[in-house]
């Protein structure tokens, strides 16, 4: 699929708004996580890869429900699909931190969750 037909960053959610504080939060080989703040203080997160994007908009003040959508094709390569899902998980984790008031400092990686380990 040609990228010309995929909504680009920023998505239509920014019509009648301006963006500030645009940042590249994380990047893999072909997958990127970006963030920006809309003029009404809602936070936009975007995971992009060649041929597709996923967007999430949250309101840190809790004034509205989070909104998300995906544009473009999903990957048929299982390893690449896992990379996309991992970056989307990182975006969701970052969104939760923002909503919980635990915004990481600029350039700081989102906190890693501890994995449960069974007893031997």
C-alpha positions in Angstrom: 0.0 0.0 0.0 1.3 3.5 -0.9 1.9 5.8 2.1 0.1 8.6 0.1 -3.2 7.0 1.1 -2.4 6.7 4.8 -3.2 9.6 7.2 0.2 11.1 8.0 1.4 12.5 11.3 -0.4 14.5 12.5 -3.8 12.9 12.1 -7.1 14.7 11.4 -7.5 15.1 15.2 -5.4 18.2 15.0 -7.7 20.1 12.6 -8.5 23.5 14.2 -5.7 22.9 16.8 -2.0 23.4 16.9 0.7 20.9 18.0 3.6 21.5 20.2 6.3 19.5 22.0 6.5 17.0 19.1 9.0 14.3 20.1 10.4 11.0 18.8 9.9 8.9 21.9 11.3 5.6 20.7 12.4 4.0 17.5 13.3 0.6 16.2 14.6 -0.4 12.8 11.3 0.4 11.0 8.9 1.3 13.8 8.7 4.7 15.5 6.7 6.1 18.5 6.0 9.8 18.4 4.2 12.1 20.8 2.8 15.6 20.6 0.6 17.9 22.7 -2.5 19.4 21.1 -3.4 23.1 21.8 -6.2 21.8 24.1 -3.6 19.9 26.1 -4.6 16.5 24.8 -1.7 14.2 24.1 -1.3 12.4 20.8 0.8 9.2 20.4 1.6 7.6 17.1 3.2 4.3 16.2 4.3 4.2 12.6 5.9 1.7 10.3 6.3 1.4 6.5 2.7 1.0 5.2 0.8 1.8 8.4 0.2 3.8 11.6 -1.7 3.6 14.9 -2.8 6.7 16.8 -3.9 7.3 20.3 -5.2 10.5 21.8 -5.6 10.9 25.6 -6.7 13.8 27.8 -4.3 14.0 30.8 -7.0 15.9 32.8 -9.4 13.0 32.3 -11.9 15.1 30.4 -12.6 12.5 27.7 -12.2 8.9 26.8 -9.1 7.9 25.0 -9.5 7.6 21.2 -7.5 5.3 18.9 -7.4 4.2 15.3 -5.2 2.3 12.9 -4.5 3.3 9.3 -2.9 1.2 6.6 -2.0 -2.5 6.5 -0.9 -4.8 9.2 2.3 -6.7 8.6 2.2 -10.2 7.4 5.8 -10.8 8.7 5.3 -12.2 12.3 8.6 -10.7 13.6 7.8 -7.3 12.2 4.2 -7.6 13.6 5.7 -8.3 17.0 7.8 -5.2 16.7 4.8 -3.1 15.9 2.8 -4.7 18.8 5.7 -4.1 21.2 5.9 -0.4 20.3 2.1 -0.1 20.6 2.4 -1.7 24.1 5.0 0.9 24.9 2.6 3.7 23.7 -0.2 2.3 25.9 2.2 2.1 28.9 3.2 5.7 28.3 -0.4 6.8 28.0 -1.2 5.1 31.3 1.7 6.8 33.0 0.5 10.2 31.6 -3.1 9.6 32.8 -1.8 8.5 36.2 0.3 11.7 36.5 3.6 9.8 36.2 4.9 11.4 33.1 8.5 10.4 32.5 11.1 13.1 32.2 12.1 14.2 28.7 14.3 11.5 27.1 13.5 9.0 29.9 12.4 5.5 28.9 8.9 4.5 30.2 9.2 2.3 33.3 9.4 -1.4 32.7 6.9 -3.6 34.5 8.3 -6.4 36.5 7.5 -9.8 35.1 5.9 -12.4 37.4 8.2 -15.3 38.0 6.9 -18.6 39.3 8.7 -20.4 42.1 10.9 -23.3 41.2 
